[in-house]
């Protein structure tokens, strides 16, 4: 008999956190579920750690090459047997009542549910080098803590494999056109601390292309004021001294914070180049 719920997780080189993630999933108050782990060609000990678990609810799908998050999640969903698809990230841990709380929203008629994504802890104060990514109000659709009816995902064609970033938000914005996506603060997941490195910061500049795509398709204006994307970063390009203003934000508490600051100017330039590249690709006017 098929389980009611399928938990789909994409993981690549997640040896540091995957064990904790799986343990939290196996400790649920609700029991009728399966766990589908889409291993995206990990090169570390991830697969070995997963195989140490002997629970029949765990299914492992391994890509022979790196296919990316969106495609890997679609593969996981294709093999899912549940009526409901629950998603979290491989570096997150979920609460004991995570599935139970999500199902309560589906029972109320929602086609999807966002849970509260907590960064480190309830009262954690992020610093400048912290990759801050919580969701305490809803409307973000981050796959760190979200669930949808499988038939809704199937109807809209799954995750968009043509965009490299924000495919989770793209999916959520399409689902809300079909029905209500609820927010349940009691459906919680915790994301660990991540410190941004200069190399990681520079690499992340390409993420902004996803914002341009979302603006084009949904008129999604996150990070966009009128038609200016991240106005402060644009101003920094012309007035580099504005970079120093961030020193007064109260977020500089560790060496990594100060080490990252000089690279934010280069990031602003690269970000703008990616914006203009995406504007040409999607035929949209943004500054």
DRENDO-1510 file (C-alpha; in Angstrom, 1 decimal, always signed):
<recs>
REC; n; res; u; v; w
REC; 1; UNK; +0.0; +0.0; +0.0 .
REC; 2; UNK; +1.4; +3.4; -1.0 .
REC; 3; UNK; +2.3; +5.9; +1.8 .
REC; 4; UNK; +0.3; +9.0; +2.3 .
REC; 5; UNK; +3.4; +11.3; +2.3 .
REC; 6; UNK; +6.6; +11.3; +0.4 .
REC; 7; UNK; +9.5; +13.4; +1.7 .
REC; 8; UNK; +11.8; +14.4; -1.2 .
REC; 9; UNK; +15.3; +15.6; -0.5 .
REC; 10; UNK; +18.0; +16.6; -2.9 .
REC; 11; UNK; +21.5; +16.2; -1.6 .
REC; 12; UNK; +25.0; +16.8; -3.0 .
REC; 13; UNK; +28.1; +16.5; -0.9 .
REC; 14; UNK; +26.1; +16.8; +2.3 .
REC; 15; UNK; +28.2; +14.5; +4.6 .
REC; 16; UNK; +28.3; +17.1; +7.3 .
REC; 17; UNK; +24.5; +17.3; +7.9 .
REC; 18; UNK; +22.7; +14.4; +6.1 .
REC; 19; UNK; +22.7; +12.1; +9.1 .
REC; 20; UNK; +21.1; +14.6; +11.4 .
REC; 21; UNK; +18.5; +15.4; +8.7 .
REC; 22; UNK; +17.5; +11.7; +8.2 .
REC; 23; UNK; +17.4; +11.1; +12.0 .
REC; 24; UNK; +14.9; +14.0; +12.4 .
REC; 25; UNK; +12.8; +12.6; +9.6 .
REC; 26; UNK; +12.7; +9.1; +11.1 .
REC; 27; UNK; +11.6; +10.5; +14.4 .
REC; 28; UNK; +8.2; +11.7; +13.2 .
REC; 29; UNK; +4.9; +11.4; +15.2 .
REC; 30; UNK; +3.2; +10.6; +11.9 .
REC; 31; UNK; +4.3; +7.2; +10.5 .
REC; 32; UNK; +2.8; +6.7; +7.0 .
REC; 33; UNK; +5.5; +8.2; +4.9 .
REC; 34; UNK; +8.6; +7.4; +2.7 .
REC; 35; UNK; +11.8; +9.3; +2.4 .
REC; 36; UNK; +13.2; +9.7; -1.1 .
REC; 37; UNK; +16.8; +10.9; -1.3 .
REC; 38; UNK; +18.0; +12.2; -4.6 .
REC; 39; UNK; +21.7; +12.0; -4.5 .
REC; 40; UNK; +23.1; +14.4; -7.1 .
REC; 41; UNK; +26.4; +12.7; -7.8 .
REC; 42; UNK; +28.0; +13.4; -4.4 .
REC; 43; UNK; +31.7; +12.9; -4.3 .
REC; 44; UNK; +32.1; +12.9; -0.5 .
REC; 45; UNK; +30.8; +10.4; +2.1 .
REC; 46; UNK; +27.2; +11.3; +1.6 .
REC; 47; UNK; +26.0; +8.1; +0.0 .
REC; 48; UNK; +28.0; +5.9; +2.4 .
REC; 49; UNK; +26.3; +7.7; +5.4 .
REC; 50; UNK; +22.9; +7.3; +3.8 .
REC; 51; UNK; +23.5; +3.6; +3.2 .
REC; 52; UNK; +24.2; +3.1; +6.9 .
REC; 53; UNK; +20.5; +3.5; +7.6 .
REC; 54; UNK; +18.5; +0.3; +7.4 .
REC; 55; UNK; +15.0; +1.7; +7.4 .
REC; 56; UNK; +12.8; +0.4; +4.6 .
REC; 57; UNK; +11.1; +3.8; +4.3 .
REC; 58; UNK; +14.3; +5.3; +2.8 .
REC; 59; UNK; +14.7; +5.1; -1.0 .
REC; 60; UNK; +17.9; +6.4; -2.6 .
REC; 61; UNK; +18.1; +7.6; -6.2 .
REC; 62; UNK; +21.7; +8.4; -7.4 .
REC; 63; UNK; +22.5; +10.5; -10.4 .
REC; 64; UNK; +25.5; +9.4; -12.4 .
REC; 65; UNK; +26.4; +13.1; -13.0 .
REC; 66; UNK; +25.4; +16.3; -11.4 .
REC; 67; UNK; +22.0; +17.3; -12.7 .
REC; 68; UNK; +21.2; +20.2; -10.4 .
REC; 69; UNK; +18.7; +20.8; -7.7 .
REC; 70; UNK; +15.6; +21.3; -9.8 .
REC; 71; UNK; +16.1; +18.3; -12.0 .
REC; 72; UNK; +17.0; +16.1; -9.1 .
REC; 73; UNK; +13.9; +17.1; -7.2 .
REC; 74; UNK; +11.8; +16.3; -10.2 .
REC; 75; UNK; +13.3; +12.9; -10.4 .
REC; 76; UNK; +12.5; +12.3; -6.7 .
REC; 77; UNK; +8.9; +13.5; -7.2 .
REC; 78; UNK; +8.6; +11.2; -10.2 .
REC; 79; UNK; +9.4; +8.2; -8.0 .
REC; 80; UNK; +7.3; +9.4; -5.1 .
REC; 81; UNK; +4.2; +7.3; -4.2 .
REC; 82; UNK; +2.6; +9.7; -1.7 .
REC; 83; UNK; -0.4; +12.0; -2.2 .
REC; 84; UNK; +1.6; +14.8; -0.6 .
REC; 85; UNK; +5.2; +15.9; -1.3 .
REC; 86; UNK; +7.1; +17.3; +1.7 .
REC; 87; UNK; +10.4; +19.0; +1.0 .
REC; 88; UNK; +13.3; +20.0; +3.2 .
REC; 89; UNK; +17.0; +20.5; +2.6 .
REC; 90; UNK; +19.7; +18.0; +3.3 .
REC; 91; UNK; +21.3; +20.4; +5.9 .
REC; 92; UNK; +18.1; +21.0; +7.8 .
REC; 93; UNK; +16.5; +19.2; +10.7 .
REC; 94; UNK; +12.7; +19.1; +11.2 .
REC; 95; UNK; +10.5; +18.9; +14.3 .
REC; 96; UNK; +8.9; +15.7; +15.5 .
REC; 97; UNK; +5.5; +16.9; +14.4 .
REC; 98; UNK; +6.7; +18.3; +11.1 .
REC; 99; UNK; +4.6; +16.0; +8.8 .
REC; 100; UNK; +1.6; +16.0; +11.3 .
REC; 101; UNK; +1.5; +19.8; +11.3 .
REC; 102; UNK; +1.7; +19.9; +7.5 .
REC; 103; UNK; -1.1; +17.4; +7.0 .
REC; 104; UNK; -3.4; +19.5; +9.3 .
REC; 105; UNK; -3.2; +22.3; +6.7 .
REC; 106; UNK; -4.0; +20.0; +3.8 .
REC; 107; UNK; -7.0; +18.7; +5.8 .
REC; 108; UNK; -8.2; +22.3; +6.0 .
REC; 109; UNK; -8.3; +22.5; +2.2 .
REC; 110; UNK; -4.9; +24.0; +1.3 .
REC; 111; UNK; -3.0; +22.8; -1.8 .
REC; 112; UNK; +0.3; +23.6; -0.2 .
REC; 113; UNK; +1.8; +24.6; +3.1 .
REC; 114; UNK; +4.9; +26.5; +4.1 .
REC; 115; UNK; +6.5; +25.8; +7.5 .
REC; 116; UNK; +8.6; +28.1; +9.6 .
REC; 117; UNK; +12.3; +27.9; +8.6 .
REC; 118; UNK; +14.4; +28.9; +11.6 .
REC; 119; UNK; +18.0; +29.9; +11.0 .
REC; 120; UNK; +20.2; +28.4; +13.7 .
REC; 121; UNK; +17.7; +29.2; +16.6 .
REC; 122; UNK; +14.7; +31.3; +17.4 .
REC; 123; UNK; +16.8; +34.2; +18.8 .
REC; 124; UNK; +19.9; +34.0; +16.7 .
REC; 125; UNK; +21.2; +37.4; +15.6 .
REC; 126; UNK; +22.9; +37.2; +12.1 .
REC; 127; UNK; +26.2; +38.9; +11.4 .
REC; 128; UNK; +27.4; +40.4; +8.1 .
REC; 129; UNK; +29.0; +37.1; +6.8 .
REC; 130; UNK; +26.0; +35.0; +7.7 .
REC; 131; UNK; +23.9; +33.5; +4.9 .
REC; 132; UNK; +20.6; +34.5; +6.4 .
REC; 133; UNK; +17.7; +32.5; +5.0 .
REC; 134; UNK; +14.8; +32.1; +7.5 .
REC; 135; UNK; +11.1; +32.1; +6.8 .
REC; 136; UNK; +8.9; +33.1; +9.7 .
REC; 137; UNK; +6.0; +34.7; +7.9 .
REC; 138; UNK; +5.4; +32.7; +4.7 .
REC; 139; UNK; +5.3; +33.8; +1.1 .
REC; 140; UNK; +8.8; +32.6; +0.3 .
REC; 141; UNK; +8.1; +29.0; -0.8 .
REC; 142; UNK; +11.6; +27.8; +0.1 .
REC; 143; UNK; +12.2; +24.1; -0.2 .
REC; 144; UNK; +13.8; +24.1; +3.2 .
REC; 145; UNK; +10.3; +23.7; +4.6 .
REC; 146; UNK; +7.4; +23.3; +2.2 .
REC; 147; UNK; +4.9; +20.7; +1.1 .
REC; 148; UNK; +2.4; +20.4; -1.8 .
REC; 149; UNK; -0.2; +18.1; -3.1 .
REC; 150; UNK; +1.5; +15.9; -5.7 .
REC; 151; UNK; -1.3; +16.4; -8.2 .
REC; 152; UNK; -0.7; +20.2; -8.0 .
REC; 153; UNK; +3.0; +19.7; -8.8 .
REC; 154; UNK; +2.2; +17.4; -11.6 .
REC; 155; UNK; -0.3; +19.7; -13.1 .
REC; 156; UNK; +2.1; +22.6; -13.4 .
REC; 157; UNK; +5.0; +20.5; -14.6 .
REC; 158; UNK; +7.2; +20.3; -11.6 .
REC; 159; UNK; +10.3; +22.4; -10.8 .
REC; 160; UNK; +11.5; +24.6; -13.6 .
REC; 161; UNK; +14.8; +23.0; -14.8 .
REC; 162; UNK; +15.7; +25.9; -17.0 .
REC; 163; UNK; +16.6; +28.3; -14.2 .
REC; 164; UNK; +19.5; +27.7; -11.9 .
REC; 165; UNK; +18.2; +29.7; -8.9 .
REC; 166; UNK; +14.8; +30.3; -7.2 .
REC; 167; UNK; +13.2; +27.3; -8.8 .
REC; 168; UNK; +11.4; +26.7; -5.5 .
REC; 169; UNK; +9.9; +30.2; -5.5 .
REC; 170; UNK; +8.9; +29.8; -9.2 .
REC; 171; UNK; +7.1; +26.6; -8.3 .
REC; 172; UNK; +5.3; +28.2; -5.4 .
REC; 173; UNK; +4.2; +31.2; -7.4 .
REC; 174; UNK; +2.7; +28.8; -10.0 .
REC; 175; UNK; +1.0; +26.7; -7.3 .
REC; 176; UNK; -0.8; +29.7; -5.7 .
REC; 177; UNK; -2.6; +30.2; -8.9 .
REC; 178; UNK; -4.3; +26.9; -8.4 .
REC; 179; UNK; -5.2; +27.2; -4.7 .
REC; 180; UNK; -4.3; +28.4; -1.3 .
REC; 181; UNK; -0.8; +27.8; +0.2 .
REC; 182; UNK; -1.0; +28.1; +4.0 .
REC; 183; UNK; +1.6; +29.0; +6.5 .
REC; 184; UNK; +2.0; +27.0; +9.6 .
REC; 185; UNK; +4.4; +28.3; +12.2 .
REC; 186; UNK; +4.3; +25.0; +14.1 .
REC; 187; UNK; +5.7; +23.1; +11.1 .
REC; 188; UNK; +9.3; +23.9; +11.9 .
REC; 189; UNK; +12.7; +23.2; +10.4 .
REC; 190; UNK; +16.1; +24.5; +11.5 .
REC; 191; UNK; +18.9; +25.5; +9.1 .
REC; 192; UNK; +22.4; +25.4; +10.5 .
REC; 193; UNK; +24.9; +28.3; +10.6 .
REC; 194; UNK; +26.5; +29.1; +7.2 .
REC; 195; UNK; +29.4; +31.6; +7.0 .
REC; 196; UNK; +29.8; +33.3; +3.6 .
REC; 197; UNK; +33.3; +33.2; +2.2 .
REC; 198; UNK; +34.7; +35.7; -0.3 .
REC; 199; UNK; +34.7; +33.0; -3.0 .
REC; 200; UNK; +31.2; +32.0; -2.2 .
REC; 201; UNK; +30.0; +35.6; -2.2 .
REC; 202; UNK; +31.4; +36.2; -5.7 .
REC; 203; UNK; +30.0; +32.9; -7.0 .
REC; 204; UNK; +26.5; +33.8; -5.6 .
REC; 205; UNK; +26.3; +36.9; -7.8 .
REC; 206; UNK; +24.7; +34.8; -10.6 .
REC; 207; UNK; +21.7; +34.1; -8.4 .
REC; 208; UNK; +20.3; +37.5; -9.3 .
REC; 209; UNK; +19.4; +36.2; -12.7 .
REC; 210; UNK; +16.6; +34.1; -11.1 .
REC; 211; UNK; +15.1; +37.4; -9.7 .
REC; 212; UNK; +15.0; +38.8; -13.2 .
REC; 213; UNK; +13.2; +35.7; -14.5 .
REC; 214; UNK; +10.6; +35.9; -11.7 .
REC; 215; UNK; +10.0; +39.6; -12.4 .
REC; 216; UNK; +9.5; +38.8; -16.0 .
REC; 217; UNK; +7.1; +35.9; -15.5 .
REC; 218; UNK; +5.2; +36.9; -12.3 .
REC; 219; UNK; +6.0; +40.6; -11.9 .
REC; 220; UNK; +7.7; +39.4; -8.7 .
REC; 221; UNK; +9.3; +42.5; -7.1 .
REC; 222; UNK; +11.4; +41.0; -4.3 .
REC; 223; UNK; +14.7; +43.0; -4.3 .
REC; 224; UNK; +13.3; +45.3; -7.0 .
REC; 225; UNK; +12.2; +48.9; -6.5 .
REC; 226; UNK; +10.3; +50.2; -9.5 .
REC; 227; UNK; +12.7; +48.7; -12.1 .
REC; 228; UNK; +15.9; +49.0; -10.1 .
REC; 229; UNK; +17.3; +45.7; -8.8 .
REC; 230; UNK; +19.0; +46.1; -5.4 .
REC; 231; UNK; +19.3; +49.9; -5.5 .
REC; 232; UNK; +21.9; +50.1; -2.8 .
REC; 233; UNK; +24.3; +47.8; -4.7 .
REC; 234; UNK; +23.9; +49.9; -7.8 .
REC; 235; UNK; +24.7; +53.0; -5.8 .
REC; 236; UNK; +27.8; +51.4; -4.5 .
REC; 237; UNK; +29.2; +51.0; -8.0 .
REC; 238; UNK; +29.2; +54.7; -8.5 .
REC; 239; UNK; +30.0; +55.7; -4.9 .
REC; 240; UNK; +32.3; +52.9; -3.5 .
REC; 241; UNK; +32.5; +54.7; -0.2 .
REC; 242; UNK; +28.9; +53.6; +0.5 .
REC; 243; UNK; +30.4; +50.2; +1.1 .
REC; 244; UNK; +31.8; +51.5; +4.4 .
REC; 245; UNK; +28.3; +52.5; +5.6 .
REC; 246; UNK; +27.6; +48.8; +6.3 .
REC; 247; UNK; +30.1; +49.0; +9.1 .
REC; 248; UNK; +27.5; +50.9; +11.1 .
REC; 249; UNK; +24.8; +48.2; +10.7 .
REC; 250; UNK; +25.8; +46.5; +13.9 .
REC; 251; UNK; +26.4; +43.2; +12.1 .
REC; 252; UNK; +30.2; +43.1; +12.4 .
REC; 253; UNK; +31.1; +40.8; +15.2 .
REC; 254; UNK; +33.6; +38.3; +13.8 .
REC; 255; UNK; +36.7; +38.2; +11.7 .
REC; 256; UNK; +34.8; +36.7; +8.8 .
REC; 257; UNK; +32.5; +39.8; +8.7 .
REC; 258; UNK; +35.4; +42.2; +8.2 .
REC; 259; UNK; +37.1; +39.8; +5.7 .
REC; 260; UNK; +34.1; +39.8; +3.5 .
REC; 261; UNK; +33.5; +43.5; +3.3 .
REC; 262; UNK; +36.1; +44.4; +0.6 .
REC; 263; UNK; +34.6; +41.8; -1.8 .
REC; 264; UNK; +31.1; +43.3; -1.7 .
REC; 265; UNK; +32.1; +46.0; -4.2 .
REC; 266; UNK; +33.2; +43.4; -6.7 .
REC; 267; UNK; +30.0; +41.5; -6.0 .
REC; 268; UNK; +28.0; +44.6; -6.8 .
REC; 269; UNK; +29.7; +44.9; -10.2 .
REC; 270; UNK; +29.3; +41.2; -11.0 .
REC; 271; UNK; +25.7; +41.2; -9.9 .
REC; 272; UNK; +24.9; +44.1; -12.2 .
REC; 273; UNK; +26.5; +42.2; -15.2 .
REC; 274; UNK; +24.3; +39.2; -14.4 .
REC; 275; UNK; +21.2; +41.4; -14.2 .
REC; 276; UNK; +21.9; +42.9; -17.7 .
REC; 277; UNK; +22.7; +39.4; -19.0 .
REC; 278; UNK; +19.4; +38.1; -17.7 .
REC; 279; UNK; +17.5; +41.2; -19.0 .
REC; 280; UNK; +18.8; +40.5; -22.5 .
REC; 281; UNK; +17.9; +36.8; -22.2 .
REC; 282; UNK; +14.3; +37.3; -20.9 .
REC; 283; UNK; +13.7; +40.6; -22.9 .
REC; 284; UNK; +12.8; +42.7; -19.9 .
REC; 285; UNK; +14.0; +46.2; -18.9 .
REC; 286; UNK; +15.6; +46.4; -15.4 .
REC; 287; UNK; +18.4; +48.6; -14.2 .
</recs>
